[in-house]
């Protein structure tokens, strides 16, 4: 019982200290025995009576609340001082450039083709890492074989009927020679004037050039027009991948009903939650798997 009363008196002493009372003598605690009477009531600095050996539920609850408040305040101070990196957005400076991870992500979505083909998602003659000749079918029609024209026309009919279409391969040496000459005229030594199908290094260099000069530039134009929109590197990379497939106008157009308006509205609204991001990217349903991967990259940084 001596131990019991000693422990009880020690608890009372601690509570008394929390409430600013005095007169707690630890020696008395351990000199007490079973027959000892509790200390007489004492007054605190405000004249309130505190019973020396009586522990009330109100006192315990108040002491617990004070301890909780103190712990919460310390936690807030530690969190502010710690400033975890994951909570600090690393926004890019404008004009920004695509990262190497972003280039690899885009190349993976496009795939490499040495010879020209008519892409099922654009209907344009395409080569390398998704480099598309706008209006290319009409511009190069005289160089197409009859079999190639027939395959393209079948795709046009299937599109009109709402049916899926496939790429049309154009393994045509005369067409390839003209395409190479046109690329050399536009991009100089990036694409030599001689040779047949594009090599991977040639296609790589061509894609990097247009990513920077055309598609990355389009995203930068949008960000410069809308300085309130701040994006991280992986978000910039996702937008460039999106723009590379749809065209620079999807970022540089300004009309509410013009192509790309859904994406631009998403960006200016500023709600970059995963749900809002997925909705914005998946509004463009031409290649849903690529849009899904771009949305994930935008939200999480997962390349």
C-alpha positions as CSV (number, residue, x, y, z in Angstrom):
1,X,0.0,0.0,0.0
2,X,2.9,2.3,0.6
3,X,3.9,1.9,-3.0
4,X,0.4,2.5,-4.1
5,X,0.0,5.8,-2.2
6,X,3.4,6.8,-3.3
7,X,2.5,6.3,-7.0
8,X,-0.8,8.1,-6.6
9,X,0.8,11.0,-4.8
10,X,3.4,11.3,-7.6
11,X,0.6,11.5,-10.3
12,X,-1.1,14.2,-8.2
13,X,2.2,16.1,-8.0
14,X,2.6,16.0,-11.8
15,X,-0.9,17.2,-12.4
16,X,-0.4,20.0,-9.8
17,X,2.7,21.1,-11.6
18,X,0.8,21.3,-14.9
19,X,-1.8,23.6,-13.2
20,X,1.0,25.8,-11.6
21,X,0.5,24.7,-8.0
22,X,3.3,24.3,-5.5
23,X,4.0,22.4,-2.3
24,X,4.8,19.0,-3.9
25,X,7.5,17.4,-1.7
26,X,8.8,14.2,-3.3
27,X,10.4,13.3,0.1
28,X,6.9,13.2,1.7
29,X,5.8,10.9,-1.1
30,X,8.2,8.2,-0.2
31,X,8.0,8.8,3.6
32,X,4.2,8.3,3.6
33,X,2.5,5.1,4.8
34,X,-0.9,3.6,4.7
35,X,-2.1,5.6,7.6
36,X,-0.9,9.0,6.3
37,X,-3.6,11.6,5.7
38,X,-3.6,13.6,2.4
39,X,-2.0,17.0,2.5
40,X,-4.3,19.8,3.4
41,X,-5.8,21.8,0.6
42,X,-3.6,24.5,-0.8
43,X,-4.3,27.5,-2.9
44,X,-2.7,28.2,-6.3
45,X,-1.5,31.6,-7.5
46,X,-5.1,32.6,-8.4
47,X,-6.5,31.5,-5.1
48,X,-8.1,28.4,-6.4
49,X,-8.2,25.4,-4.1
50,X,-6.4,22.3,-5.3
51,X,-7.0,19.2,-3.2
52,X,-3.6,17.6,-2.7
53,X,-4.6,14.0,-3.1
54,X,-7.8,14.1,-5.1
55,X,-7.5,13.4,-8.9
56,X,-10.7,14.5,-10.8
57,X,-11.7,13.4,-14.3
58,X,-11.8,17.1,-15.3
59,X,-8.1,17.5,-14.3
60,X,-7.0,14.5,-16.2
61,X,-9.0,15.5,-19.3
62,X,-7.6,19.0,-19.2
63,X,-4.1,17.7,-18.8
64,X,-4.5,15.4,-21.8
65,X,-5.9,18.2,-23.9
66,X,-2.9,20.4,-23.0
67,X,-0.5,17.6,-23.9
68,X,-2.2,17.0,-27.2
69,X,-2.2,20.7,-28.1
70,X,1.5,20.8,-27.3
71,X,2.3,17.7,-29.5
72,X,0.3,19.1,-32.4
73,X,2.1,22.4,-32.2
74,X,5.5,20.7,-32.2
75,X,4.4,18.6,-35.2
76,X,3.4,21.7,-37.1
77,X,6.7,23.4,-36.3
78,X,8.7,20.3,-37.3
79,X,6.8,20.0,-40.6
80,X,7.4,23.6,-41.5
81,X,11.1,23.4,-40.7
82,X,11.5,20.0,-42.5
83,X,9.8,21.2,-45.8
84,X,9.7,17.8,-47.4
85,X,10.8,17.8,-51.1
86,X,7.7,15.9,-52.2
87,X,5.5,18.9,-51.2
88,X,7.5,21.5,-53.2
89,X,6.6,21.6,-56.9
90,X,9.6,21.9,-59.1
91,X,8.1,24.2,-61.8
92,X,9.9,24.6,-65.1
93,X,11.1,28.0,-66.3
94,X,9.5,29.1,-69.6
95,X,10.6,28.5,-72.3
96,X,11.2,24.9,-71.2
97,X,12.7,22.0,-73.0
98,X,11.7,18.4,-73.1
99,X,13.7,16.1,-70.8
100,X,15.5,13.0,-72.1
101,X,12.9,10.9,-70.3
102,X,10.2,12.9,-72.1
103,X,11.9,12.2,-75.5
104,X,12.1,8.5,-74.8
105,X,8.4,8.5,-73.6
106,X,7.4,10.2,-76.9
107,X,9.5,7.9,-79.1
108,X,7.9,4.9,-77.3
109,X,4.4,6.2,-78.1
110,X,5.3,6.8,-81.8
111,X,7.5,3.9,-82.7
112,X,10.1,4.0,-85.4
113,X,9.3,3.4,-89.1
114,X,12.1,3.6,-91.7
115,X,9.7,3.7,-94.7
116,X,6.6,6.0,-95.2
117,X,3.1,4.9,-94.3
118,X,-0.3,6.5,-94.0
119,X,-1.0,6.7,-90.3
120,X,-4.4,5.4,-89.1
121,X,-4.7,8.2,-86.6
122,X,-3.9,11.1,-88.8
123,X,-4.5,10.0,-92.4
124,X,-1.2,11.7,-93.4
125,X,1.9,10.2,-94.9
126,X,4.2,9.6,-91.9
127,X,7.8,8.4,-91.4
128,X,10.5,8.0,-88.7
129,X,9.2,8.7,-85.2
130,X,5.8,9.9,-86.3
131,X,6.9,12.8,-88.5
132,X,3.7,13.5,-90.6
133,X,3.5,15.4,-93.9
134,X,0.3,17.4,-93.6
135,X,-1.8,16.8,-96.7
136,X,0.9,14.4,-97.8
137,X,-1.4,11.9,-99.6
138,X,-2.6,14.6,-102.0
139,X,0.9,16.1,-102.4
140,X,2.5,12.7,-103.3
141,X,-0.5,11.1,-105.1
142,X,1.3,11.0,-108.4
143,X,4.0,8.8,-106.8
144,X,1.7,6.3,-105.2
145,X,1.0,2.9,-106.8
146,X,-2.6,1.9,-107.7
147,X,-2.5,-0.7,-104.9
148,X,-1.5,2.0,-102.4
149,X,-4.3,4.3,-103.6
150,X,-6.8,1.5,-103.3
151,X,-5.8,0.7,-99.7
152,X,-6.0,4.4,-98.7
153,X,-9.5,4.7,-100.3
154,X,-10.7,1.6,-98.4
155,X,-9.6,3.3,-95.2
156,X,-11.5,6.4,-96.2
157,X,-14.6,4.3,-96.7
158,X,-14.1,2.5,-93.4
159,X,-13.8,5.9,-91.6
160,X,-17.0,7.1,-93.1
161,X,-18.7,3.9,-91.9
162,X,-17.3,4.3,-88.4
163,X,-15.1,1.2,-88.8
164,X,-11.5,0.9,-87.5
165,X,-8.7,1.3,-90.0
166,X,-5.1,0.2,-90.3
167,X,-1.8,1.8,-91.3
168,X,-1.1,1.6,-95.1
169,X,2.6,0.8,-95.7
170,X,4.1,2.7,-98.7
171,X,7.2,0.6,-99.6
172,X,7.7,2.7,-102.6
173,X,11.3,3.6,-103.7
174,X,10.2,6.6,-105.9
175,X,8.1,8.0,-103.1
176,X,10.9,7.5,-100.6
177,X,13.4,9.3,-102.8
178,X,11.1,12.3,-103.1
179,X,10.4,12.4,-99.3
180,X,14.1,12.3,-98.5
181,X,14.7,15.2,-101.0
182,X,11.9,17.2,-99.4
183,X,13.2,16.6,-95.9
184,X,16.7,17.6,-96.9
185,X,15.3,20.8,-98.4
186,X,13.5,21.6,-95.2
187,X,16.0,20.4,-92.5
188,X,19.4,20.5,-94.3
189,X,22.0,18.0,-93.1
190,X,19.7,16.5,-90.5
191,X,18.4,14.4,-93.4
192,X,21.0,13.7,-96.1
193,X,19.7,13.9,-99.7
194,X,20.9,10.5,-100.6
195,X,19.7,7.1,-99.4
196,X,16.4,5.2,-99.2
197,X,14.6,4.6,-96.0
198,X,15.4,6.8,-92.9
199,X,18.0,5.4,-90.6
200,X,17.2,5.4,-86.8
201,X,19.8,8.2,-86.1
202,X,18.3,10.3,-88.9
203,X,14.7,9.8,-87.6
204,X,15.9,10.5,-84.1
205,X,17.6,13.8,-85.1
206,X,14.6,14.9,-87.1
207,X,12.1,14.2,-84.3
208,X,14.3,16.0,-81.7
209,X,14.5,19.0,-84.0
210,X,10.7,19.3,-84.5
211,X,10.0,18.5,-80.9
212,X,12.0,21.6,-79.9
213,X,11.2,23.9,-82.8
214,X,7.5,23.2,-83.2
215,X,5.8,21.1,-80.5
216,X,7.7,22.2,-77.5
217,X,7.6,25.7,-78.8
218,X,3.7,25.5,-79.0
219,X,3.4,24.4,-75.4
220,X,5.8,27.2,-74.4
221,X,3.6,29.7,-76.3
222,X,0.6,28.6,-74.3
223,X,2.5,28.9,-71.0
224,X,3.8,32.4,-72.0
225,X,0.2,33.5,-72.8
226,X,-1.1,32.0,-69.5
227,X,1.6,32.7,-66.9
228,X,-0.7,31.6,-64.1
229,X,-0.3,28.0,-65.4
230,X,2.7,26.5,-63.8
231,X,3.9,23.0,-64.8
232,X,6.6,20.6,-63.7
233,X,9.0,18.9,-66.0
234,X,7.0,15.7,-66.3
235,X,3.8,17.7,-66.9
236,X,5.5,19.7,-69.7
237,X,6.8,16.4,-71.2
238,X,3.2,15.0,-71.2
239,X,1.8,18.1,-72.9
240,X,4.5,17.9,-75.6
241,X,3.7,14.3,-76.3
242,X,0.0,15.2,-76.6
243,X,0.8,18.1,-78.9
244,X,3.2,16.1,-81.1
245,X,0.4,13.8,-82.1
246,X,-2.4,16.4,-82.4
247,X,-0.5,19.4,-83.8
248,X,0.8,22.7,-82.4
249,X,-2.6,24.4,-82.9
250,X,-4.0,22.4,-80.0
251,X,-1.8,24.6,-77.8
252,X,-1.7,27.8,-79.7
253,X,-5.3,28.2,-80.8
254,X,-7.3,30.6,-78.7
255,X,-11.0,30.1,-79.5
256,X,-13.3,28.3,-77.1
257,X,-14.5,26.0,-79.8
258,X,-11.2,25.5,-81.6
259,X,-9.2,22.2,-81.6
260,X,-7.6,21.7,-78.2
261,X,-10.0,23.8,-76.2
262,X,-10.7,21.1,-73.7
263,X,-7.0,20.6,-72.9
264,X,-6.4,24.4,-72.7
265,X,-9.4,24.8,-70.4
266,X,-8.2,22.1,-68.2
267,X,-4.8,23.8,-67.8
268,X,-6.2,27.2,-67.1
269,X,-8.7,26.0,-64.6
270,X,-5.8,24.7,-62.5
271,X,-7.4,21.5,-61.2
272,X,-4.7,19.0,-61.7
273,X,-6.2,16.2,-59.7
274,X,-5.8,12.7,-61.2
275,X,-9.5,12.6,-62.0
276,X,-9.6,15.9,-63.8
277,X,-6.3,15.1,-65.6
278,X,-7.6,11.8,-66.9
279,X,-10.8,13.4,-68.0
280,X,-9.0,16.1,-70.0
281,X,-6.6,13.7,-71.8
282,X,-9.2,11.0,-72.5
283,X,-11.4,13.6,-74.1
284,X,-9.2,12.9,-77.2
285,X,-10.1,9.3,-78.0
286,X,-8.1,8.7,-81.2
287,X,-5.4,6.7,-79.4
288,X,-6.8,6.0,-75.9
289,X,-3.9,4.0,-74.5
290,X,-1.4,6.8,-75.3
291,X,-3.7,9.4,-73.8
292,X,-4.0,7.3,-70.7
293,X,-0.2,7.0,-70.4
294,X,0.1,10.8,-70.9
295,X,-2.4,11.4,-68.2
296,X,-0.5,9.2,-65.8
297,X,2.7,10.9,-66.6
298,X,1.1,14.3,-66.1
299,X,-0.3,13.3,-62.7
300,X,2.4,11.2,-61.2
301,X,5.7,11.7,-63.1
302,X,5.7,8.0,-64.1
303,X,7.3,7.8,-67.5
